[in-house]
Amino acid sequence: MRDKEKVSDLAILGGPPAFHEKLHVGRPNIGDREKLFERFRGVLDRNWLTNNGPLVQEFEKKIQELHAVKHCIAICNGTVALEIVTRAVGLSGEVIIPSFTFIATAHALQWQEITPVFCDINPQTYNLDPEQVEKLITPRTTGIMGVHLWGRACDVSALTAIARKHNLKLLFDASHAFGCSSQGEMIGGFGNAEVLSFHATKVLNTFEGGAILTNDDELAKRIRYMRNFGFQDYDTVVYLGINGKMNEICAAMGLTGMESFEKFQATNYRNYQAYSRALEGVPGIKVVPYNEKEKCNYQYLVLTVDEKVAGISRDVLSRILHAENVLARRYFFPGCHRMQPYASMPFYKGLRLPETEKASSQLLALPTGLAVGESEIHSLVKIIKLSLAHAHELKSKL
């Protein structure tokens, strides 16, 4: 594709981009279009567009079976699902969460005037560090919300023990964890409840969507009321609720995607192996590994970039890749505690989370999924190696 000795071929230095079409992190997966359109036609023929239609019910049942839980309640999106379940379990005061997550995890709490207490991560897993969690518990703490980052499960056992010891609610943001397991058990039934996301960027999408999974019968009943304005029946309102329902068109997309999930998963796994082989031994660059004994969707392909060894920072490498039409992402930069409104709030003044801050400065997610194959991976890795080989020259120009 390009001469290894000619760094001037890099677009950032004036040459044409390596890729004519942009390679995105999180490009949507779409299943069989004909089956999808057939489901759309069925929705229109039935004139049942929303309000717990047959496709939503079918979608819930399939998710419930896959994740081996008693209840799945489909919601219009993952953020609203977090807000509903937070209120449904009765959280208030302070809730401990990681800062190294998508901002919606924090906003879902703050929106309800619950204070997110940002906790540092375990540098080996990038998930909540249970030892740090216990240090942050105060009389105002009512719950813990772990995040199964990139589908790699939290230390569920340790967090469960802490929650029981201190009589706290335990929730999990499982937005990345569709089709994933922890210690051989499917994610979805841990804690009081778990939340999936079916946003367009997820391995399984419903255009926009989410779901709350739980084994608690009473909680599930309450959540079903709350997602429909609090209605218990035709005209009886029993809870403070909102409109959190998933519609039939979104459920049709989800059902169609589920039929192709094994294909999506296999493609991601193939790409994960290809990236891992191609980058093995590259100084300062390491693919974040998955535990292949667990079920996993392999949706995220994440690198650590150690500037001291690689000779180039994550941010410089990211800029080079963007110039080459590779839209890599800094997941999750700079950490929620350094974003607004939290960075300006007195409660967080002076907060330092060293492992979170280190991770947010080193991690880079690369494109994977159906739009990426061996050829694209080969070319992309070649750019990375070329950038490292000419690190000094590139840094002086950026």
C-alpha positions as CSV (number, residue, x, y, z in Angstrom):
1,M,0.0,0.0,0.0
2,R,2.8,2.5,0.8
3,D,6.6,2.6,1.0
4,K,7.7,2.0,4.6
5,E,10.6,4.4,4.1
6,K,8.6,7.3,2.9
7,V,6.9,8.9,5.9
8,S,5.9,11.8,3.6
9,D,3.2,9.5,2.4
10,L,1.3,10.1,5.6
11,A,-1.6,12.4,5.1
12,I,-0.7,14.5,8.1
13,L,2.5,15.4,6.3
14,G,0.8,16.2,3.0
15,G,0.1,12.9,1.3
16,P,-3.3,11.4,0.4
17,P,-5.3,9.5,3.1
18,A,-4.6,5.8,3.2
19,F,-8.4,5.0,3.1
20,H,-10.7,6.5,0.6
21,E,-13.7,5.8,2.8
22,K,-13.6,6.6,6.5
23,L,-13.3,3.6,8.9
24,H,-15.5,4.2,12.0
25,V,-15.5,2.8,15.4
26,G,-19.0,1.7,16.0
27,R,-20.3,1.5,12.4
28,P,-23.9,0.1,12.7
29,N,-24.5,-3.6,12.2
30,I,-27.5,-4.3,10.0
31,G,-28.9,-7.8,9.5
32,D,-30.9,-9.2,6.7
33,R,-32.6,-6.2,5.0
34,E,-35.4,-8.3,3.4
35,K,-36.4,-9.8,6.8
36,L,-36.2,-6.3,8.3
37,F,-38.5,-4.9,5.7
38,E,-40.9,-7.8,6.1
39,R,-41.2,-7.0,9.8
40,F,-41.7,-3.3,9.0
41,R,-44.6,-4.3,6.6
42,G,-46.1,-6.4,9.4
43,V,-46.0,-3.5,11.8
44,L,-47.8,-1.3,9.3
45,D,-50.3,-4.0,8.4
46,R,-51.2,-4.5,12.1
47,N,-51.4,-0.7,12.8
48,W,-49.8,-1.4,16.2
49,L,-46.8,0.9,16.3
50,T,-46.0,1.1,20.0
51,N,-47.5,0.4,23.5
52,N,-46.0,-3.0,24.1
53,G,-46.6,-4.4,20.7
54,P,-46.0,-8.1,19.6
55,L,-42.5,-7.4,18.3
56,V,-41.4,-5.7,21.5
57,Q,-42.8,-8.7,23.5
58,E,-40.9,-11.1,21.2
59,F,-37.7,-9.1,21.5
60,E,-37.9,-9.1,25.3
61,K,-38.5,-12.8,25.4
62,K,-35.5,-13.5,23.1
63,I,-33.2,-11.2,25.2
64,Q,-34.5,-12.8,28.4
65,E,-33.7,-16.3,27.1
66,L,-30.3,-15.4,25.8
67,H,-29.2,-13.7,29.0
68,A,-30.9,-16.3,31.2
69,V,-32.9,-13.9,33.3
70,K,-36.5,-13.9,34.5
71,H,-37.4,-10.4,33.2
72,C,-36.4,-8.2,30.3
73,I,-38.1,-4.8,29.9
74,A,-37.3,-3.1,26.6
75,I,-36.8,0.7,26.9
76,C,-36.5,3.5,24.3
77,N,-32.8,4.0,25.0
78,G,-30.1,2.9,27.5
79,T,-29.9,6.3,29.3
80,V,-33.6,6.3,30.1
81,A,-33.3,2.7,31.2
82,L,-30.6,3.8,33.7
83,E,-32.8,6.6,34.9
84,I,-35.8,4.3,35.3
85,V,-34.0,1.5,37.1
86,T,-32.2,4.1,39.4
87,R,-35.6,5.4,40.5
88,A,-37.2,2.0,40.6
89,V,-34.7,0.6,43.1
90,G,-35.0,3.8,45.2
91,L,-31.5,5.3,44.9
92,S,-30.8,8.7,46.4
93,G,-28.0,10.6,48.0
94,E,-24.7,9.2,46.6
95,V,-24.0,6.3,44.3
96,I,-20.5,5.1,43.6
97,I,-19.6,4.7,39.9
98,P,-16.5,4.6,37.8
99,S,-15.3,7.8,36.1
100,F,-13.9,5.7,33.3
101,T,-17.2,5.2,31.4
102,F,-19.5,6.9,29.0
103,I,-20.9,10.1,30.4
104,A,-24.5,8.8,30.4
105,T,-23.7,6.6,33.4
106,A,-23.1,9.7,35.5
107,H,-25.7,11.9,33.9
108,A,-28.5,9.3,34.6
109,L,-27.8,9.9,38.3
110,Q,-27.2,13.6,38.3
111,W,-30.3,14.2,36.2
112,Q,-32.3,12.9,39.2
113,E,-30.2,14.9,41.7
114,I,-28.3,11.9,42.8
115,T,-24.6,12.5,43.3
116,P,-22.3,10.3,41.3
117,V,-19.3,9.5,43.4
118,F,-16.4,8.8,41.0
119,C,-14.2,5.8,41.9
120,D,-10.9,4.8,40.4
121,I,-10.4,1.6,38.3
122,N,-8.3,-1.5,38.6
123,P,-5.5,-0.9,36.0
124,Q,-5.6,-4.6,35.0
125,T,-9.3,-4.7,34.2
126,Y,-10.3,-1.0,33.7
127,N,-13.4,-1.7,35.7
128,L,-14.3,-0.5,39.2
129,D,-11.7,-1.3,41.9
130,P,-13.6,-2.9,44.7
131,E,-11.0,-1.8,47.3
132,Q,-11.5,1.8,46.3
133,V,-15.3,1.4,46.3
134,E,-15.4,0.5,49.9
135,K,-13.3,3.5,50.9
136,L,-15.9,5.8,49.3
137,I,-18.9,4.6,51.2
138,T,-20.5,7.2,53.5
139,P,-23.8,7.5,55.4
140,R,-25.2,9.1,52.2
141,T,-24.3,6.2,50.0
142,T,-27.3,4.2,48.7
143,G,-25.8,2.2,45.9
144,I,-23.0,1.1,43.6
145,M,-23.2,1.0,39.8
146,G,-20.6,-1.0,38.1
147,V,-19.9,-0.9,34.3
148,H,-18.9,-4.0,32.3
149,L,-16.5,-2.0,30.2
150,W,-16.1,-3.3,26.6
151,G,-18.2,-6.4,27.7
152,R,-15.5,-7.4,30.1
153,A,-17.3,-8.1,33.4
154,C,-16.7,-6.2,36.6
155,D,-15.6,-8.1,39.7
156,V,-19.2,-9.1,40.4
157,S,-18.4,-11.2,43.4
158,A,-16.5,-8.5,45.3
159,L,-19.0,-5.8,44.5
160,T,-21.9,-8.0,45.6
161,A,-20.1,-8.8,48.9
162,I,-19.6,-5.0,49.5
163,A,-23.2,-4.2,48.6
164,R,-24.5,-6.8,51.0
165,K,-22.1,-5.8,53.8
166,H,-23.3,-2.2,53.7
167,N,-26.9,-2.8,52.7
168,L,-26.5,-1.0,49.4
169,K,-28.3,-1.4,46.1
170,L,-26.2,-2.9,43.3
171,L,-26.8,-2.1,39.6
172,F,-24.7,-2.7,36.5
173,D,-24.4,-0.7,33.4
174,A,-24.1,-3.5,30.9
175,S,-24.3,-1.3,27.8
176,H,-21.3,-3.1,26.2
177,A,-22.2,-6.6,27.4
178,F,-24.9,-8.0,25.1
179,G,-24.2,-11.7,24.7
180,C,-21.3,-11.7,27.3
181,S,-20.7,-13.8,30.4
182,S,-18.9,-13.6,33.7
183,Q,-17.4,-16.8,35.2
184,G,-19.6,-18.8,32.9
185,E,-22.8,-17.1,33.9
186,M,-24.5,-14.7,31.5
187,I,-24.4,-11.0,32.4
188,G,-27.9,-9.7,33.1
189,G,-28.9,-11.3,36.4
190,F,-26.3,-9.8,38.7
191,G,-27.1,-7.3,41.4
192,N,-30.6,-5.8,41.6
193,A,-30.7,-5.2,37.9
194,E,-28.5,-4.6,34.8
195,V,-29.0,-2.3,31.8
196,L,-28.3,-3.1,28.1
197,S,-27.9,-0.5,25.4
198,F,-29.0,-1.1,21.8
199,H,-27.8,2.2,20.4
200,A,-26.7,2.2,16.7
201,T,-23.1,1.8,17.7
202,K,-23.6,-1.4,19.7
203,V,-23.0,-4.9,18.4
204,L,-26.8,-5.4,18.5
205,N,-28.8,-2.2,17.8
206,T,-32.5,-1.2,17.6
207,F,-31.6,2.1,16.0
208,E,-32.0,3.5,19.5
209,G,-32.9,1.3,22.5
210,G,-32.1,-0.3,25.7
211,A,-33.4,-2.9,28.2
212,I,-33.5,-3.5,31.9
213,L,-32.7,-7.1,33.0
214,T,-33.6,-8.5,36.5
215,N,-34.6,-11.6,38.4
216,D,-36.7,-9.6,40.9
217,D,-40.4,-10.1,40.1
218,E,-41.6,-7.0,42.1
219,L,-38.9,-4.7,40.6
220,A,-39.8,-5.9,37.1
221,K,-43.5,-5.1,37.6
222,R,-42.6,-1.7,38.9
223,I,-40.3,-0.9,36.0
224,R,-43.0,-1.9,33.5
225,Y,-45.4,0.5,35.1
226,M,-42.8,3.3,35.2
227,R,-41.8,3.1,31.5
228,N,-45.5,3.7,30.6
229,F,-46.2,6.9,32.7
230,G,-46.9,4.8,35.8
231,F,-50.1,3.2,34.4
232,Q,-51.1,-0.1,36.1
233,D,-54.0,-0.6,33.7
234,Y,-56.1,1.4,31.3
235,D,-56.7,4.4,33.5
236,T,-55.0,3.7,36.9
237,V,-51.7,5.4,37.6
238,V,-49.8,3.9,40.5
239,Y,-46.2,5.2,40.1
240,L,-44.4,8.3,39.0
241,G,-43.5,7.3,35.4
242,I,-42.3,8.6,32.1
243,N,-42.6,7.5,28.5
244,G,-39.8,5.0,28.2
245,K,-41.4,2.5,25.8
246,M,-39.6,0.9,22.9
247,N,-41.6,1.1,19.6
248,E,-42.3,-1.8,17.2
249,I,-39.9,-0.5,14.4
250,C,-37.0,-0.5,16.9
251,A,-38.0,-4.0,18.1
252,A,-38.0,-5.2,14.4
253,M,-34.5,-4.0,14.0
254,G,-33.4,-5.7,17.2
255,L,-35.0,-9.0,16.2
256,T,-33.4,-8.9,12.8
257,G,-30.0,-8.2,14.3
258,M,-30.4,-11.0,16.7
259,E,-30.7,-13.4,13.8
260,S,-27.3,-12.2,12.5
261,F,-25.6,-11.9,15.9
262,E,-23.4,-14.9,15.5
263,K,-22.1,-13.4,12.3
264,F,-21.4,-10.1,14.0
265,Q,-19.7,-11.8,16.9
266,A,-17.6,-14.1,14.6
267,T,-16.4,-11.1,12.5
268,N,-15.4,-9.2,15.6
269,Y,-13.5,-12.2,17.0
270,R,-11.7,-12.7,13.7
271,N,-10.7,-9.0,13.7
272,Y,-9.6,-9.2,17.3
273,Q,-7.3,-12.1,16.5
274,A,-6.0,-10.4,13.4
275,Y,-5.1,-7.2,15.2
276,S,-3.6,-9.1,18.1
277,R,-1.3,-11.1,15.7
278,A,-0.4,-8.0,13.6
279,L,0.5,-5.9,16.6
280,E,2.3,-8.5,18.7
281,G,5.7,-7.3,19.6
282,V,5.2,-3.7,18.5
283,P,7.0,-1.6,21.1
284,G,4.6,0.3,23.4
285,I,1.4,-1.0,21.7
286,K,-0.7,-3.7,23.2
287,V,-4.2,-4.9,22.4
288,V,-6.4,-5.1,25.5
289,P,-7.1,-8.8,25.8
290,Y,-10.4,-10.6,26.3
291,N,-10.9,-13.8,28.4
292,E,-11.7,-16.2,25.6
293,K,-13.1,-18.7,28.1
294,E,-16.1,-16.4,28.5
295,K,-18.8,-15.6,26.0
296,C,-18.1,-12.2,24.5
297,N,-19.2,-10.0,21.6
298,Y,-15.7,-8.7,20.9
299,Q,-17.2,-5.4,19.9
300,Y,-14.4,-3.2,21.0
301,L,-10.8,-3.4,19.8
302,V,-8.8,-1.3,22.2
303,L,-5.1,-0.5,22.3
304,T,-2.9,0.8,25.1
305,V,-0.2,3.2,23.8
306,D,2.8,3.6,26.2
307,E,4.5,6.8,25.0
308,K,7.7,6.1,26.9
309,V,8.1,2.8,24.9
310,A,6.4,3.6,21.6
311,G,8.0,7.0,21.3
312,I,4.7,8.5,20.3
313,S,1.7,9.5,22.4
314,R,-1.8,8.1,22.0
315,D,-3.1,11.6,21.0
316,V,-0.5,12.0,18.3
317,L,-1.2,8.5,17.0
318,S,-4.9,9.3,17.0
319,R,-4.4,12.4,15.0
320,I,-2.3,10.5,12.4
321,L,-5.0,7.9,12.1
322,H,-7.8,10.5,11.7
323,A,-5.7,12.1,8.9
324,E,-5.6,8.7,7.2
325,N,-9.5,8.4,7.5
326,V,-9.3,6.0,10.4
327,L,-11.7,7.4,13.0
328,A,-10.2,5.9,16.1
329,R,-11.7,6.9,19.4
330,R,-10.2,7.8,22.8
331,Y,-12.5,5.7,25.0
332,F,-13.1,7.2,27.6
333,F,-11.3,10.5,27.5
334,P,-10.8,12.4,29.8
335,G,-12.9,10.6,32.4
336,C,-16.3,11.8,33.7
337,H,-14.8,13.6,36.6
338,R,-13.0,16.0,34.2
339,M,-16.1,16.7,32.1
340,Q,-18.8,19.2,32.8
341,P,-20.7,19.8,34.9
342,Y,-18.7,17.7,37.3
343,A,-15.3,19.4,36.8
344,S,-16.8,22.7,38.0
345,M,-18.7,21.4,40.9
346,P,-17.3,22.0,44.4
347,F,-18.0,18.3,45.4
348,Y,-15.3,17.1,43.0
349,K,-12.8,19.9,43.5
350,G,-9.3,18.4,43.6
351,L,-10.4,14.9,42.8
352,R,-7.6,12.8,41.4
353,L,-8.1,9.3,40.0
354,P,-4.6,8.3,38.9
355,E,-5.5,5.0,37.2
356,T,-8.5,6.5,35.4
357,E,-6.4,9.4,34.2
358,K,-3.6,7.2,33.1
359,A,-6.0,4.9,31.2
360,S,-7.8,7.9,29.6
361,S,-4.4,9.1,28.2
362,Q,-3.3,5.8,26.8
363,L,-6.3,3.9,25.4
364,L,-7.4,4.0,21.8
365,A,-10.3,2.1,20.2
366,L,-9.8,1.0,16.5
367,P,-12.4,0.2,13.9
368,T,-13.7,-3.4,13.7
369,G,-17.0,-5.0,12.7
370,L,-18.3,-5.9,9.3
371,A,-16.6,-3.0,7.5
372,V,-13.2,-4.2,8.5
373,G,-11.3,-7.2,7.1
374,E,-7.8,-8.6,6.9
375,S,-6.8,-6.0,4.2
376,E,-8.0,-3.0,6.2
377,I,-6.3,-4.3,9.4
378,H,-3.0,-4.9,7.5
379,S,-3.0,-1.4,6.1
380,L,-4.1,0.2,9.4
381,V,-1.4,-1.7,11.4
382,K,1.2,-0.6,8.8
383,I,0.3,3.0,9.5
384,I,0.8,2.5,13.2
385,K,4.2,0.8,12.7
386,L,5.2,3.5,10.2
387,S,4.2,6.2,12.7
388,L,6.3,4.6,15.5
389,A,9.3,4.3,13.2
390,H,9.2,8.0,12.5
391,A,7.9,9.1,15.9
392,H,10.5,11.9,16.4
393,E,9.8,13.5,13.0
394,L,6.0,13.3,13.4
395,K,6.0,14.8,16.9
396,S,8.0,17.8,15.6
397,K,5.3,18.4,12.9
398,L,2.2,18.0,15.1
